[in-house]
Amino acid sequence: MSMSAPHEIYVRHTSKDGSSYVQEHRVWDADRFMAARRDDVAKEGGKSAVQQLTREQFLAQKK
């Protein structure tokens, strides 16, 4: 198994009350990270959500 270097992914996190924020994460495995976040969101209920963004979307929404 080869290990790749960690890299950045960009994510919009939405809480169960609907408020959201964008955040940069440094991860080894983006698919595994997002799967774990989706599991967390499913447990929270309400309007909770998580969405991976492109760097351009992240920069536009961070302003």
FENGIRA-V943246 format. One record per pair of residues at least 24 apart in sequence whose ideal C-beta (glycine too) atoms are under 10 Angstrom apart, sorted by the first residue. I is the first residue (numbers start at 0). J is the second residue. D is the distance in Angstrom with one decimal. If there is no record, write none. Layout:
<<I,J,D> <I,J,D>>
This chain:
<<2,27,7.2> <2,28,9.6> <3,27,7.2> <3,28,8.4> <7,54,7.8> <7,57,9.1> <8,32,6.9> <8,33,7.7> <8,51,6.1> <8,52,8.3> <8,53,9.8> <8,54,9.2> <8,57,9.1> <9,50,9.6> <9,51,6.9> <9,52,4.3> <9,53,6.9> <9,54,6.0> <9,55,9.2> <9,56,7.0> <9,57,3.6> <9,58,8.5> <9,60,8.9> <9,61,8.9> <10,36,7.1> <10,49,6.0> <10,50,6.8> <10,51,5.7> <10,52,6.5> <10,57,8.3> <11,48,7.7> <11,49,7.2> <11,50,4.7> <11,51,8.1> <11,52,5.8> <11,56,8.2> <11,57,8.3> <11,60,7.2> <12,36,7.8> <12,39,9.7> <12,40,8.5> <12,47,8.6> <12,48,7.9> <12,49,5.8> <12,50,8.5> <13,40,8.1> <13,43,9.6> <13,45,9.2> <13,46,6.0> <13,47,6.1> <13,48,4.1> <13,49,7.2> <13,50,7.8> <14,40,9.5> <14,43,7.6> <14,45,7.6> <14,46,7.3> <14,47,6.2> <14,48,8.9> <15,40,8.8> <15,43,5.0> <15,44,5.8> <15,45,2.8> <15,46,5.7> <15,47,4.6> <15,48,9.3> <16,45,6.6> <16,46,6.7> <16,47,9.0> <17,45,7.7> <17,46,4.3> <17,47,9.0> <17,48,9.2> <18,46,8.7> <19,46,8.9> <19,47,9.9> <19,48,7.8> <19,49,9.7> <19,50,9.0> <19,60,9.1> <20,60,9.0> <20,61,9.2> <21,50,9.4> <21,52,6.6> <21,56,8.1> <21,57,5.5> <21,58,9.2> <21,59,9.4> <21,60,4.9> <21,61,5.7> <22,52,9.7> <22,57,8.5> <22,61,9.1> <23,52,9.6> <23,54,8.9> <23,57,6.7> <23,58,10.0> <23,61,8.7> <24,51,9.6>>
